[in-house]
């Protein structure tokens, strides 16, 4: 009997031990499986390609569409004509620039910008709708809109808050009228009393004041969801010739520029400037042959590599006398892109737009401009348009009374 009981106890004990081991092993396998599953999931996640929406957008563009993105063009008239629709649909322009001659009244201006967006709906990418709205004597707004003060007046205040508020209310003006890009603020330091083309468009003759107020105004414009374009790199303040008429020359070397003219630009680049306009000025000690807008030494070596600018570079208007009196327009446009510009600005003339477009397209086809150069430029352009959520959405009629009240309030904060 004792033997039977003993054997029974041994058998039962062994059964439970085996069952426990089986359960433990099962749990252990389960835990290992779970761990392996988590590891595999993590590895699978890591293996998934990271999508780049800008790159995807870039891949959908044809060469002709990419070349179009690299041009902002101006046009004549105050309405949408066949001439305008041809510019948009035939040359696939990346943007348009409006001058005072394009603007008659608040109602007409809204109709014009809305018409541009409607005409552009056949294209894949929304337009830069740009303007030079600095305030003071460079004012493109309809006569019904109160003008904002000159940069020099803002400079006298020496107030970052005031500069910010003026920039922000300019953004409100432009948004109301359907714009999305402003060629402002001016970061030139007025160091030459004979310089009439800049004059009171500059915040002043002190580099730290220009730097501080330029940065604040840029931020005010940007916070209003308008793309600010700082200008005129590397500094137009120490010139005596108007680049609209002929080619100005600057006699300073790079070290002198870094100690003065470049200070405001260096400052806004650190503050993530979105777009820089390069001037038609010949800085002979940096590049004795080509103006800044066509100079690899100034755009790529200085602006890109030394100052670290990663945004969009645009030339000043290539139909200005500084270029047309000395260079072939098509050749100048190609050289500007190869020097490091992303966008060629062609302010006047459909034939000039056509010349620039055909020259860039031909240079791309014969590899004078590389595919990488084009893709890198268009990538930056598309990235900026996406950042500011550019669209073809139309805007409603402007409440002039309300807008003027906002402008008065901003001016009164001085």
HULIN-V600064 format. One record per pair of residues at least 12 apart in sequence whose ideal C-beta (glycine too) atoms are under 10 Angstrom apart, sorted by the first residue. I is the first residue (numbers start at 0). J is the second residue. If there is no record, write none. Layout:
{{I | J} {I | J}}
//
This chain:
{{51 | 378} {51 | 382} {52 | 381} {52 | 382} {52 | 385} {53 | 377} {53 | 378} {53 | 379} {53 | 380} {53 | 381} {53 | 382} {53 | 383} {53 | 384} {53 | 385} {53 | 386} {54 | 374} {54 | 378} {54 | 381} {54 | 382} {55 | 381} {56 | 123} {56 | 124} {56 | 377} {56 | 378} {56 | 381} {56 | 382} {56 | 384} {56 | 385} {57 | 373} {57 | 374} {57 | 375} {57 | 377} {57 | 378} {57 | 380} {57 | 381} {57 | 382} {58 | 374} {59 | 123} {59 | 124} {60 | 91} {60 | 122} {60 | 123} {60 | 124} {60 | 373} {60 | 374} {60 | 377} {60 | 381} {61 | 91} {61 | 123} {62 | 359} {62 | 360} {62 | 363} {62 | 364} {62 | 370} {62 | 373} {63 | 89} {63 | 90} {63 | 91} {63 | 356} {63 | 360} {63 | 363} {64 | 90} {64 | 91} {64 | 93} {64 | 122} {64 | 123} {64 | 124} {64 | 377} {65 | 91} {65 | 93} {65 | 124} {65 | 359} {65 | 360} {65 | 363} {65 | 370} {65 | 373} {65 | 374} {65 | 376} {65 | 377} {65 | 378} {65 | 380} {65 | 381} {66 | 90} {66 | 91} {66 | 92} {66 | 93} {66 | 336} {66 | 343} {66 | 355} {66 | 356} {66 | 357} {66 | 358} {66 | 359} {66 | 360} {66 | 361} {66 | 362} {66 | 363} {66 | 364} {66 | 368} {66 | 373} {66 | 377} {67 | 86} {67 | 87} {67 | 88} {67 | 89} {67 | 90} {67 | 91} {67 | 92} {67 | 93} {67 | 94} {67 | 122} {67 | 124} {67 | 352} {67 | 356} {67 | 359} {67 | 360} {67 | 377} {68 | 91} {68 | 92} {68 | 93} {68 | 94} {68 | 122} {68 | 123} {68 | 124} {68 | 126} {68 | 127} {68 | 341} {68 | 342} {68 | 373} {68 | 376} {68 | 377} {68 | 380} {68 | 381} {68 | 384} {69 | 92} {69 | 93} {69 | 313} {69 | 332} {69 | 335} {69 | 336} {69 | 340} {69 | 341} {69 | 342} {69 | 343} {69 | 355} {69 | 356} {69 | 359} {69 | 363} {69 | 368} {69 | 372} {69 | 373} {69 | 376} {69 | 377} {69 | 380} {70 | 86} {70 | 90} {70 | 91} {70 | 92} {70 | 93} {70 | 94} {70 | 95} {70 | 317} {70 | 332} {70 | 342} {70 | 343} {70 | 344} {70 | 345} {70 | 352} {70 | 355} {70 | 356} {70 | 359} {71 | 92} {71 | 93} {71 | 94} {71 | 95} {71 | 96} {71 | 126} {71 | 127} {71 | 128} {71 | 129} {71 | 180} {71 | 182} {71 | 313} {71 | 314} {71 | 316} {71 | 342} {71 | 343} {71 | 344} {71 | 345} {71 | 346} {71 | 352} {72 | 86} {72 | 87} {72 | 90} {72 | 92} {72 | 93} {72 | 94} {72 | 95} {72 | 96} {72 | 318} {72 | 343} {72 | 344} {72 | 345} {72 | 346} {72 | 347} {72 | 348} {72 | 349} {72 | 351} {72 | 352} {72 | 353} {72 | 355} {72 | 356} {73 | 86} {73 | 95} {73 | 96} {73 | 97} {73 | 98} {73 | 100} {73 | 101} {73 | 129} {73 | 316} {73 | 318} {73 | 344} {73 | 345} {73 | 346} {73 | 347} {73 | 348} {73 | 349} {73 | 351} {73 | 352} {74 | 86} {74 | 87} {74 | 92} {74 | 95} {74 | 96} {74 | 97} {74 | 98} {74 | 100} {74 | 101} {74 | 115} {74 | 346} {74 | 347} {74 | 348} {74 | 349} {74 | 352} {75 | 98} {75 | 100} {75 | 101} {75 | 347} {75 | 348} {75 | 349} {76 | 100} {76 | 101} {76 | 111} {77 | 97} {77 | 100} {77 | 101} {77 | 102} {77 | 103} {77 | 104} {77 | 107} {77 | 108} {77 | 110} {77 | 111} {78 | 101} {78 | 103} {78 | 107} {78 | 110} {78 | 111} {78 | 114} {79 | 110} {79 | 111} {79 | 113} {79 | 114} {79 | 115} {79 | 117} {79 | 118} {80 | 114} {82 | 349} {83 | 95} {83 | 111} {83 | 114} {83 | 115} {83 | 118} {83 | 349} {84 | 114} {84 | 115} {84 | 117} {84 | 118} {84 | 119} {84 | 121} {85 | 118} {85 | 349} {85 | 352} {85 | 353} {86 | 115} {86 | 118} {86 | 345} {86 | 349} {86 | 352} {86 | 353} {86 | 356} {87 | 115} {87 | 116} {87 | 118} {87 | 119} {87 | 120} {87 | 121} {87 | 122} {87 | 126} {88 | 118} {88 | 119} {88 | 121} {88 | 122} {89 | 349} {89 | 352} {89 | 353} {89 | 356} {90 | 349} {90 | 352} {90 | 353} {90 | 355} {90 | 356} {90 | 357} {90 | 360} {91 | 119} {91 | 121} {91 | 122} {91 | 123} {91 | 124} {91 | 356} {92 | 115} {92 | 119} {92 | 122} {92 | 124} {92 | 126} {92 | 127} {92 | 345} {92 | 352} {92 | 356} {93 | 122} {93 | 124} {93 | 125} {93 | 126} {93 | 127} {93 | 311} {93 | 313} {93 | 341} {93 | 342} {93 | 343} {93 | 376} {93 | 377} {93 | 380} {93 | 381} {93 | 384} {94 | 115} {94 | 119} {94 | 124} {94 | 125} {94 | 126} {94 | 127} {94 | 128} {94 | 129} {94 | 179} {94 | 180} {94 | 226} {94 | 313} {94 | 342} {94 | 344} {94 | 380} {94 | 384} {94 | 389} {95 | 111} {95 | 112} {95 | 115} {95 | 118} {95 | 119} {95 | 126} {95 | 127} {95 | 128} {95 | 129} {95 | 130} {95 | 180} {96 | 127} {96 | 128} {96 | 129} {96 | 130} {96 | 131} {96 | 139} {96 | 180} {96 | 182} {96 | 316} {96 | 344} {96 | 345} {96 | 346} {96 | 347} {97 | 111} {97 | 112} {97 | 115} {97 | 128} {97 | 129} {97 | 130} {97 | 131} {97 | 132} {97 | 139} {97 | 176} {97 | 177} {97 | 178} {98 | 130} {98 | 131} {98 | 139} {98 | 316} {98 | 346} {98 | 347} {99 | 130} {99 | 131} {99 | 137} {99 | 138} {99 | 139} {99 | 140} {99 | 141} {100 | 139} {100 | 347} {101 | 130} {101 | 139} {102 | 130} {102 | 139} {102 | 140} {102 | 141} {102 | 142} {102 | 176} {103 | 141} {103 | 142} {104 | 141} {104 | 142} {104 | 143} {105 | 140} {105 | 141} {105 | 142} {105 | 143} {105 | 144} {105 | 175} {105 | 176} {105 | 396} {105 | 397} {105 | 398} {105 | 399} {105 | 402} {106 | 141} {106 | 143} {106 | 396} {106 | 397} {106 | 399} {107 | 141} {108 | 130} {108 | 139} {108 | 140} {108 | 141} {108 | 143} {108 | 144} {108 | 175} {108 | 176} {108 | 177} {108 | 178} {108 | 397} {109 | 141} {109 | 175} {109 | 176} {109 | 177} {109 | 393} {109 | 394} {109 | 395} {109 | 396} {109 | 397} {110 | 177} {110 | 393} {110 | 396} {111 | 128} {111 | 176} {111 | 177} {112 | 126} {112 | 128} {112 | 130} {112 | 173} {112 | 176} {112 | 177} {112 | 178} {112 | 179} {112 | 393} {112 | 394} {113 | 176} {113 | 177} {113 | 391} {113 | 392} {113 | 393} {113 | 394} {113 | 395} {113 | 396} {114 | 177} {114 | 393} {115 | 128} {115 | 177} {115 | 391} {115 | 393} {116 | 128} {116 | 177} {116 | 389} {116 | 390} {116 | 391} {116 | 392} {116 | 393} {116 | 394} {117 | 391} {117 | 393} {118 | 391} {119 | 391} {120 | 391} {121 | 391} {122 | 391} {123 | 381} {124 | 377} {124 | 380} {124 | 381} {124 | 384} {124 | 385} {124 | 389} {124 | 391} {125 | 179} {125 | 384} {125 | 385} {125 | 387} {125 | 388} {125 | 389} {125 | 390} {125 | 391} {125 | 392} {126 | 179} {126 | 180} {126 | 384} {126 | 389} {126 | 390} {126 | 391} {127 | 178} {127 | 179} {127 | 180} {127 | 226} {127 | 228} {127 | 274} {127 | 311} {127 | 313} {127 | 342} {127 | 380} {127 | 383} {127 | 384} {127 | 387} {127 | 389} {128 | 173} {128 | 176} {128 | 177} {128 | 178} {128 | 179} {128 | 180} {128 | 389} {129 | 173} {129 | 178} {129 | 179} {129 | 180} {129 | 181} {129 | 182} {129 | 225} {129 | 226} {129 | 228} {129 | 274} {129 | 313} {129 | 344} {130 | 172} {130 | 173} {130 | 176} {130 | 178} {130 | 179} {130 | 180} {130 | 181} {130 | 182} {130 | 183} {130 | 225} {131 | 181} {131 | 182} {131 | 183} {131 | 185} {131 | 200} {131 | 228} {131 | 230} {131 | 276} {131 | 316} {131 | 346} {132 | 146} {132 | 147} {132 | 169} {132 | 170} {132 | 172} {132 | 173} {132 | 176} {132 | 178} {132 | 180} {132 | 181} {132 | 182} {132 | 183} {132 | 220} {132 | 225} {133 | 147} {133 | 149} {133 | 150} {133 | 165} {133 | 169} {133 | 181} {133 | 182} {133 | 183} {133 | 184} {133 | 185} {133 | 199} {133 | 200} {133 | 216} {133 | 230} {134 | 146} {134 | 147} {134 | 148} {134 | 149} {134 | 150} {134 | 152} {134 | 153} {134 | 165} {134 | 166} {134 | 168} {134 | 169} {134 | 172} {134 | 183} {134 | 184} {134 | 200} {134 | 216} {134 | 406} {134 | 410} {135 | 147} {135 | 148} {135 | 149} {135 | 150} {135 | 151} {135 | 152} {135 | 153} {135 | 198} {135 | 199} {135 | 200} {136 | 149} {136 | 198} {136 | 199} {136 | 200} {137 | 149} {137 | 150} {137 | 182} {137 | 183} {137 | 185} {137 | 199} {137 | 200} {138 | 169} {138 | 172} {139 | 172} {139 | 173} {139 | 176} {139 | 178} {139 | 181} {139 | 182} {140 | 169} {140 | 172} {140 | 173} {140 | 175} {140 | 176} {140 | 402} {140 | 406} {141 | 172} {141 | 176} {141 | 397} {141 | 399} {143 | 397} {143 | 399} {143 | 400} {143 | 402} {143 | 403} {144 | 172} {144 | 175} {144 | 176} {144 | 397} {144 | 399} {144 | 402} {144 | 403} {144 | 406} {145 | 168} {145 | 172} {145 | 399} {145 | 402} {145 | 403} {145 | 404} {145 | 405} {145 | 406} {145 | 407} {145 | 409} {145 | 410} {146 | 172} {146 | 406} {146 | 410} {147 | 164} {147 | 165} {147 | 166} {147 | 168} {147 | 169} {147 | 172} {147 | 406} {147 | 409} {147 | 410} {148 | 161} {148 | 165} {148 | 199} {148 | 409} {148 | 410} {148 | 413} {149 | 185} {149 | 198} {149 | 199} {149 | 200} {149 | 201} {149 | 202} {150 | 162} {150 | 165} {150 | 183} {150 | 184} {150 | 185} {150 | 186} {150 | 187} {150 | 189} {150 | 197} {150 | 198} {150 | 199} {150 | 200} {150 | 201} {150 | 202} {150 | 203} {150 | 209} {150 | 212} {150 | 213} {150 | 216} {151 | 189} {151 | 197} {151 | 198} {151 | 199} {151 | 200} {151 | 201} {151 | 202} {151 | 203} {151 | 204} {152 | 165} {152 | 199} {152 | 202} {152 | 410} {152 | 413} {153 | 165} {153 | 166} {153 | 184} {153 | 202} {153 | 203} {153 | 208} {153 | 212} {153 | 213} {153 | 215} {153 | 216} {153 | 413} {154 | 189} {154 | 199} {154 | 201} {154 | 202} {154 | 203} {154 | 204} {154 | 205} {154 | 208} {154 | 209} {154 | 211} {154 | 212} {154 | 213} {155 | 202} {155 | 203} {155 | 208} {155 | 413} {156 | 202} {156 | 212} {156 | 412} {156 | 413} {157 | 202} {157 | 203} {157 | 205} {157 | 207} {157 | 208} {157 | 211} {157 | 212} {158 | 211} {158 | 212} {158 | 215} {158 | 412} {158 | 413} {159 | 211} {159 | 212} {159 | 214} {159 | 215} {159 | 216} {159 | 218} {159 | 219} {160 | 215} {160 | 219} {160 | 412} {160 | 413} {161 | 212} {161 | 215} {161 | 216} {161 | 219} {161 | 409} {161 | 410} {161 | 411} {161 | 412} {161 | 413} {162 | 184} {162 | 202} {162 | 208} {162 | 211} {162 | 212} {162 | 213} {162 | 214} {162 | 215} {162 | 216} {162 | 217} {162 | 218} {162 | 219} {163 | 212} {163 | 214} {163 | 215} {163 | 216} {163 | 217} {163 | 218} {163 | 219} {163 | 220} {163 | 222} {163 | 409} {163 | 412} {164 | 215} {164 | 216} {164 | 219} {164 | 408} {164 | 409} {164 | 410} {164 | 411} {164 | 412} {164 | 413} {165 | 184} {165 | 212} {165 | 215} {165 | 216} {165 | 219} {165 | 220} {165 | 406} {165 | 409} {165 | 410} {165 | 412} {165 | 413} {166 | 181} {166 | 183} {166 | 184} {166 | 212} {166 | 213} {166 | 214} {166 | 215} {166 | 216} {166 | 217} {166 | 218} {166 | 219} {166 | 220} {166 | 221} {166 | 222} {166 | 223} {166 | 225} {166 | 227} {166 | 409} {167 | 215} {167 | 216} {167 | 218} {167 | 219} {167 | 220} {167 | 221} {167 | 222} {167 | 223} {167 | 225} {167 | 405} {167 | 409} {168 | 219} {168 | 220} {168 | 223} {168 | 402} {168 | 405} {168 | 406} {168 | 407} {168 | 408} {168 | 409} {168 | 410} {168 | 412} {169 | 181} {169 | 183} {169 | 184} {169 | 216} {169 | 219} {169 | 220} {169 | 223} {169 | 225} {169 | 227} {169 | 406} {169 | 409} {170 | 219} {170 | 220} {170 | 221} {170 | 222} {170 | 223} {170 | 224} {170 | 225} {170 | 226} {170 | 227} {171 | 219} {171 | 223} {171 | 224} {171 | 225} {171 | 401} {171 | 402} {171 | 405} {171 | 406} {171 | 409} {172 | 223} {172 | 225} {172 | 397} {172 | 402} {172 | 403} {172 | 405} {172 | 406} {173 | 220} {173 | 223} {173 | 224} {173 | 225} {173 | 226} {174 | 223} {174 | 224} {174 | 225} {174 | 394} {174 | 397} {174 | 402} {175 | 394} {175 | 395} {175 | 396} {175 | 397} {175 | 398} {175 | 399} {175 | 401} {175 | 402} {175 | 405} {176 | 394} {176 | 397} {176 | 402} {177 | 392} {177 | 393} {177 | 394} {177 | 395} {177 | 397} {178 | 225} {178 | 226} {178 | 394} {179 | 224} {179 | 225} {179 | 226} {179 | 384} {179 | 387} {179 | 388} {179 | 389} {179 | 390} {180 | 220} {180 | 225} {180 | 226} {180 | 227} {180 | 228} {180 | 273} {180 | 274} {180 | 313} {180 | 383} {180 | 384} {180 | 387} {180 | 389} {181 | 217} {181 | 220} {181 | 221} {181 | 223} {181 | 225} {181 | 226} {181 | 227} {181 | 228} {181 | 274} {182 | 226} {182 | 227} {182 | 228} {182 | 229} {182 | 230} {182 | 231} {182 | 274} {182 | 276} {182 | 313} {182 | 315} {182 | 316} {182 | 344} {183 | 200} {183 | 213} {183 | 216} {183 | 217} {183 | 220} {183 | 225} {183 | 227} {183 | 228} {183 | 229} {183 | 230} {183 | 276} {184 | 200} {184 | 201} {184 | 202} {184 | 209} {184 | 212} {184 | 213} {184 | 214} {184 | 215} {184 | 216} {184 | 217} {184 | 219} {184 | 220} {184 | 227} {184 | 228} {184 | 229} {184 | 230} {184 | 263} {184 | 267} {185 | 197} {185 | 199} {185 | 200} {185 | 201} {185 | 202} {185 | 209} {185 | 213} {185 | 216} {185 | 229} {185 | 230} {185 | 231} {185 | 235} {185 | 236} {185 | 263} {185 | 276} {186 | 201} {186 | 202} {186 | 206} {186 | 209} {186 | 210} {186 | 212} {186 | 213} {186 | 214} {186 | 216} {186 | 217} {186 | 229} {186 | 230} {186 | 231} {186 | 232} {186 | 233} {186 | 234} {186 | 235} {186 | 236} {186 | 260} {186 | 261} {186 | 262} {186 | 263} {186 | 264} {186 | 266} {186 | 267} {186 | 272} {186 | 275} {186 | 276} {187 | 200} {187 | 201} {187 | 202} {187 | 209} {187 | 213} {187 | 229} {187 | 230} {187 | 231} {187 | 232} {187 | 233} {187 | 234} {187 | 235} {187 | 236} {187 | 237} {187 | 238} {187 | 260} {187 | 263} {187 | 264} {187 | 278} {188 | 201} {188 | 202} {188 | 203} {188 | 204} {188 | 205} {188 | 206} {188 | 207} {188 | 208} {188 | 209} {188 | 210} {188 | 213} {188 | 234} {188 | 235} {188 | 236} {188 | 237} {188 | 259} {188 | 260} {188 | 261} {188 | 262} {188 | 263} {189 | 201} {189 | 202} {189 | 203} {189 | 204} {189 | 205} {189 | 209} {189 | 235} {189 | 236} {189 | 237} {190 | 203} {190 | 204} {190 | 205} {190 | 206} {190 | 234} {190 | 236} {190 | 237} {190 | 238} {190 | 251} {190 | 259} {190 | 260} {191 | 204} {191 | 235} {191 | 236} {191 | 237} {191 | 238} {191 | 239} {191 | 247} {191 | 249} {192 | 204} {192 | 239} {193 | 237} {193 | 238} {193 | 239} {193 | 240} {194 | 235} {194 | 236} {194 | 237} {194 | 238} {194 | 239} {194 | 240} {194 | 241} {194 | 247} {195 | 238} {195 | 239} {195 | 240} {195 | 241} {196 | 231} {196 | 235} {196 | 236} {196 | 238} {196 | 239} {196 | 240} {196 | 241} {196 | 242} {196 | 243} {196 | 244} {196 | 247} {197 | 231} {197 | 234} {197 | 235} {197 | 236} {197 | 237} {197 | 238} {197 | 241} {198 | 236} {200 | 230} {200 | 231} {200 | 235} {200 | 236} {201 | 213} {201 | 235} {201 | 236} {201 | 263} {202 | 215} {202 | 216} {202 | 263} {203 | 236} {204 | 236} {206 | 234} {206 | 236} {206 | 258} {206 | 259} {206 | 260} {206 | 261} {206 | 262} {206 | 263} {206 | 266} {207 | 262} {207 | 263} {207 | 266} {208 | 263} {209 | 234} {209 | 236} {209 | 259} {209 | 260} {209 | 262} {209 | 263} {209 | 264} {209 | 266} {210 | 261} {210 | 262} {210 | 263} {210 | 264} {210 | 265} {210 | 266} {210 | 267} {211 | 263} {211 | 266} {212 | 263} {213 | 227} {213 | 229} {213 | 262} {213 | 263} {213 | 264} {213 | 266} {213 | 267} {213 | 270} {213 | 272} {214 | 229} {214 | 263} {214 | 266} {214 | 267} {214 | 269} {214 | 270} {214 | 272} {215 | 270} {216 | 229} {216 | 267} {217 | 229} {217 | 263} {217 | 266} {217 | 267} {217 | 270} {217 | 271} {217 | 272} {217 | 273} {218 | 267} {218 | 270} {218 | 271} {218 | 272} {219 | 409} {220 | 273} {221 | 270} {221 | 271} {221 | 272} {221 | 273} {221 | 386} {221 | 387} {224 | 386} {224 | 387} {224 | 388} {224 | 389} {225 | 387} {226 | 273} {226 | 274} {226 | 310} {226 | 311} {226 | 383} {226 | 384} {226 | 386} {226 | 387} {226 | 389} {227 | 267} {227 | 272} {227 | 273} {227 | 274} {228 | 272} {228 | 273} {228 | 274} {228 | 275} {228 | 276} {228 | 310} {228 | 311} {228 | 313} {228 | 342} {228 | 344} {229 | 263} {229 | 264} {229 | 266} {229 | 267} {229 | 268} {229 | 272} {229 | 273} {229 | 274} {229 | 275} {229 | 276} {229 | 310} {230 | 264} {230 | 274} {230 | 275} {230 | 276} {230 | 277} {230 | 278} {230 | 313} {230 | 315} {231 | 264} {231 | 275} {231 | 276} {231 | 277} {231 | 278} {231 | 279} {231 | 280} {231 | 291} {231 | 292} {231 | 315} {232 | 260} {232 | 261} {232 | 263} {232 | 264} {232 | 268} {232 | 275} {232 | 276} {232 | 277} {232 | 278} {232 | 280} {232 | 291} {232 | 292} {232 | 297} {232 | 298} {232 | 301} {232 | 302} {232 | 306} {232 | 308} {232 | 312} {232 | 315} {233 | 249} {233 | 251} {233 | 253} {233 | 256} {233 | 257} {233 | 260} {233 | 261} {233 | 264} {233 | 275} {233 | 277} {233 | 278} {233 | 280} {233 | 282} {233 | 285} {233 | 291} {233 | 294} {233 | 297} {233 | 298} {233 | 301} {233 | 302} {233 | 306} {234 | 249} {234 | 251} {234 | 256} {234 | 259} {234 | 260} {234 | 261} {234 | 262} {234 | 263} {234 | 264} {234 | 278} {234 | 280} {234 | 282} {234 | 291} {235 | 247} {235 | 249} {235 | 260} {235 | 276} {235 | 278} {235 | 279} {235 | 280} {235 | 291} {235 | 315} {236 | 249} {236 | 259} {236 | 260} {236 | 263} {237 | 249} {237 | 250} {237 | 251} {237 | 255} {237 | 256} {237 | 259} {237 | 260} {237 | 280} {238 | 278} {238 | 280} {238 | 281} {240 | 280} {240 | 281} {240 | 320} {240 | 321} {241 | 319} {241 | 320} {241 | 321} {242 | 278} {242 | 279} {242 | 280} {242 | 281} {242 | 290} {242 | 292} {242 | 315} {242 | 316} {242 | 319} {242 | 320} {242 | 321} {242 | 322} {243 | 279} {243 | 315} {243 | 316} {243 | 318} {243 | 319} {243 | 320} {243 | 321} {243 | 346} {244 | 319} {244 | 320} {244 | 321} {244 | 324} {245 | 279} {245 | 319} {245 | 320} {245 | 321} {245 | 323} {245 | 324} {245 | 325} {246 | 279} {246 | 280} {246 | 281} {246 | 290} {246 | 319} {246 | 320} {246 | 321} {246 | 322} {246 | 324} {246 | 325} {246 | 326} {247 | 278} {247 | 279} {247 | 280} {247 | 281} {247 | 282} {247 | 290} {247 | 321} {248 | 280} {248 | 281} {248 | 282} {248 | 283} {248 | 290} {249 | 278} {249 | 280} {249 | 281} {249 | 282} {249 | 283} {249 | 284} {249 | 285} {249 | 290} {249 | 291} {250 | 281} {250 | 282} {250 | 283} {250 | 284} {251 | 282} {251 | 283} {251 | 284} {251 | 285} {252 | 282} {252 | 283} {252 | 284} {252 | 285} {253 | 282} {253 | 284} {253 | 285} {253 | 296} {253 | 297} {253 | 300} {253 | 301} {253 | 305} {254 | 284} {255 | 284} {256 | 282} {256 | 284} {256 | 285} {256 | 297} {256 | 301} {257 | 301} {257 | 305} {257 | 306} {260 | 282} {261 | 301} {261 | 302} {261 | 305} {261 | 306} {264 | 301} {264 | 302} {264 | 306} {264 | 308} {265 | 305} {265 | 306} {265 | 307} {265 | 308} {267 | 308} {268 | 302} {268 | 306} {268 | 307} {268 | 308} {268 | 309} {268 | 310} {269 | 306} {269 | 307} {271 | 308} {271 | 309} {271 | 310} {272 | 308} {272 | 309} {272 | 310} {272 | 311} {273 | 309} {273 | 310} {273 | 311} {273 | 379} {273 | 382} {273 | 383} {273 | 386} {273 | 387} {274 | 308} {274 | 310} {274 | 311} {274 | 312} {274 | 313} {274 | 341} {274 | 342} {274 | 379} {274 | 380} {274 | 383} {275 | 298} {275 | 302} {275 | 306} {275 | 308} {275 | 310} {275 | 311} {275 | 312} {275 | 313} {275 | 340} {275 | 341} {276 | 292} {276 | 311} {276 | 312} {276 | 313} {276 | 314} {276 | 315} {276 | 316} {276 | 340} {276 | 342} {276 | 344} {277 | 290} {277 | 291} {277 | 292} {277 | 293} {277 | 294} {277 | 297} {277 | 298} {277 | 302} {277 | 312} {277 | 313} {277 | 314} {277 | 315} {277 | 335} {277 | 338} {277 | 339} {277 | 340} {277 | 344} {278 | 290} {278 | 291} {278 | 292} {278 | 297} {278 | 314} {278 | 315} {278 | 321} {279 | 291} {279 | 292} {279 | 293} {279 | 314} {279 | 315} {279 | 316} {279 | 317} {279 | 319} {279 | 320} {279 | 321} {279 | 322} {279 | 325} {279 | 326} {279 | 331} {280 | 292} {280 | 294} {280 | 297} {280 | 315} {280 | 321} {281 | 293} {281 | 294} {281 | 321} {281 | 325} {282 | 294} {282 | 296} {282 | 297} {282 | 301} {285 | 297} {285 | 300} {285 | 301} {286 | 298} {286 | 300} {286 | 301} {286 | 338} {289 | 325} {289 | 326} {289 | 331} {289 | 334} {289 | 335} {289 | 338} {290 | 314} {290 | 315} {290 | 321} {290 | 322} {290 | 325} {290 | 326} {290 | 331} {290 | 334} {290 | 335} {290 | 338} {291 | 314} {291 | 315} {291 | 335} {291 | 338} {292 | 312} {292 | 313} {292 | 314} {292 | 315} {292 | 316} {292 | 317} {292 | 319} {292 | 321} {292 | 322} {292 | 331} {292 | 334} {292 | 335} {292 | 338} {292 | 340} {292 | 343} {292 | 344} {293 | 314} {293 | 317} {293 | 322} {293 | 326} {293 | 330} {293 | 331} {293 | 332} {293 | 333} {293 | 334} {293 | 335} {293 | 336} {293 | 337} {293 | 338} {293 | 339} {293 | 340} {294 | 334} {294 | 335} {294 | 338} {294 | 339} {294 | 340} {295 | 334} {295 | 335} {295 | 337} {295 | 338} {295 | 339} {296 | 338} {296 | 339} {297 | 338} {297 | 339} {298 | 312} {298 | 314} {298 | 335} {298 | 336} {298 | 337} {298 | 338} {298 | 339} {298 | 340} {298 | 341} {299 | 312} {299 | 337} {299 | 338} {299 | 339} {299 | 340} {300 | 338} {300 | 339} {301 | 339} {302 | 338} {302 | 339} {302 | 340} {303 | 339} {304 | 339} {308 | 339} {309 | 379} {309 | 382} {310 | 341} {310 | 379} {310 | 382} {310 | 383} {310 | 386} {311 | 340} {311 | 341} {311 | 342} {311 | 376} {311 | 379} {311 | 380} {311 | 382} {311 | 383} {311 | 384} {312 | 335} {312 | 336} {312 | 338} {312 | 339} {312 | 340} {312 | 341} {312 | 342} {312 | 376} {312 | 379} {313 | 335} {313 | 340} {313 | 341} {313 | 342} {313 | 343} {313 | 344} {313 | 380} {314 | 331} {314 | 332} {314 | 335} {314 | 336} {314 | 338} {314 | 340} {314 | 341} {314 | 342} {314 | 343} {314 | 344} {314 | 345} {315 | 344} {315 | 346} {316 | 343} {316 | 344} {316 | 345} {316 | 346} {316 | 347} {316 | 351} {317 | 329} {317 | 331} {317 | 332} {317 | 335} {317 | 340} {317 | 343} {317 | 344} {317 | 345} {317 | 346} {317 | 347} {317 | 351} {317 | 354} {317 | 355} {318 | 344} {318 | 345} {318 | 346} {318 | 347} {318 | 348} {318 | 351} {318 | 352} {318 | 354} {318 | 355} {319 | 344} {319 | 346} {319 | 347} {322 | 335} {323 | 351} {327 | 354} {327 | 358} {328 | 343} {328 | 345} {328 | 348} {328 | 350} {328 | 351} {328 | 354} {328 | 355} {328 | 358} {329 | 351} {329 | 353} {329 | 354} {329 | 355} {329 | 356} {329 | 357} {329 | 358} {329 | 359} {329 | 361} {329 | 362} {330 | 358} {330 | 362} {331 | 343} {331 | 355} {331 | 358} {332 | 344} {332 | 345} {332 | 351} {332 | 354} {332 | 355} {332 | 356} {332 | 357} {332 | 358} {332 | 359} {332 | 362} {332 | 368} {333 | 355} {333 | 358} {333 | 359} {333 | 361} {333 | 362} {333 | 363} {333 | 367} {333 | 368} {334 | 362} {334 | 367} {334 | 368} {335 | 355} {335 | 359} {336 | 355} {336 | 358} {336 | 359} {336 | 362} {336 | 363} {336 | 367} {336 | 368} {336 | 369} {336 | 372} {336 | 373} {336 | 376} {337 | 362} {337 | 367} {337 | 368} {337 | 369} {337 | 372} {339 | 372} {339 | 375} {339 | 376} {340 | 376} {341 | 372} {341 | 373} {341 | 375} {341 | 376} {341 | 377} {341 | 378} {341 | 379} {341 | 380} {341 | 383} {342 | 376} {342 | 377} {342 | 379} {342 | 380} {343 | 355} {343 | 356} {343 | 358} {343 | 359} {359 | 373}}
//
